[in-house]
Amino acid sequence: MPPRAHPHRALRAENEESTMSTVTTTYKVSGMTCGHCEGAVSEEISRIEGVSAVRAQAASGQVAVTSTSELDDDAVREAVDEAGYELVGRA
């Protein structure tokens, strides 16, 4: 019978890969008033290379962006502009 892989080692390696090199940056965006706004901003920002998650909140005007490395603020500004809103800056 061949030796079995230790299940904890496989899980640990998987978890280390998923948490390696992630950066979460919060931005302030003006003009978002509803869920549709949140979706439009999230969709445009998620198109930026390296972005793995976006969470926009219209009530606070904040957008949390998780990426594999630090993002260029100009790229985020362009994405927010494309969605029809204004990037105020980092929160």
C-alpha positions in Angstrom: 0.0 0.0 0.0 1.5 3.4 -1.0 2.0 6.0 1.8 -0.7 8.6 2.0 0.0 12.3 2.0 -0.5 14.0 5.3 -3.7 16.0 5.0 -2.6 18.8 7.3 0.5 19.5 5.1 -1.7 19.8 2.0 -4.1 22.2 3.7 -1.2 24.3 5.1 0.4 24.7 1.7 -3.0 25.6 0.2 -3.7 28.2 2.9 -0.2 29.7 2.5 -0.7 30.2 -1.2 -4.1 31.9 -0.7 -2.8 34.4 1.9 0.6 35.1 0.2 1.1 38.7 -0.9 -2.3 40.2 -0.5 -2.8 43.9 0.1 -6.1 45.5 1.1 -6.4 49.2 0.4 -9.4 51.3 1.2 -10.4 54.2 -1.0 -12.9 57.0 -0.6 -15.3 57.4 -3.6 -17.8 60.2 -4.0 -21.2 59.9 -5.7 -22.2 56.3 -4.7 -25.8 56.3 -3.4 -27.1 52.7 -3.9 -26.4 49.1 -4.6 -26.2 49.8 -8.3 -23.4 52.3 -7.7 -21.5 49.8 -5.5 -21.8 47.2 -8.3 -20.6 49.6 -11.0 -17.6 50.7 -9.0 -16.8 47.1 -8.0 -17.0 45.8 -11.5 -14.7 48.4 -13.0 -12.1 48.1 -10.2 -12.2 44.3 -10.4 -10.9 44.6 -14.0 -7.6 45.9 -12.8 -4.9 43.3 -13.1 -4.1 41.7 -9.7 -7.4 42.6 -8.0 -8.9 39.6 -6.2 -11.8 41.3 -4.3 -13.7 44.5 -4.1 -16.2 45.6 -1.5 -17.9 49.0 -2.1 -20.2 50.6 0.5 -22.3 53.4 -0.7 -23.3 54.6 2.8 -19.7 55.3 3.8 -18.3 55.9 0.3 -15.6 53.5 1.0 -14.2 50.8 -1.3 -12.0 48.1 0.0 -9.8 46.5 -2.7 -7.8 43.4 -2.1 -5.0 42.7 -4.6 -1.9 40.7 -5.1 0.3 43.8 -4.8 0.1 47.5 -4.2 -2.2 49.1 -6.9 -1.4 52.2 -8.9 -3.8 54.9 -7.6 -4.1 56.3 -11.2 -5.4 52.9 -12.4 -8.0 52.9 -9.6 -8.9 56.5 -10.4 -9.4 55.6 -14.0 -11.6 52.6 -13.1 -13.8 54.7 -10.7 -14.1 57.4 -13.4 -15.1 54.8 -16.0 -17.9 53.8 -13.6 -19.1 57.4 -13.4 -17.8 58.3 -9.9 -14.9 60.3 -8.4 -12.0 58.8 -6.5 -11.4 61.2 -3.6 -8.3 59.3 -2.4 -7.2 56.7 0.1 -9.4 56.4 3.1 
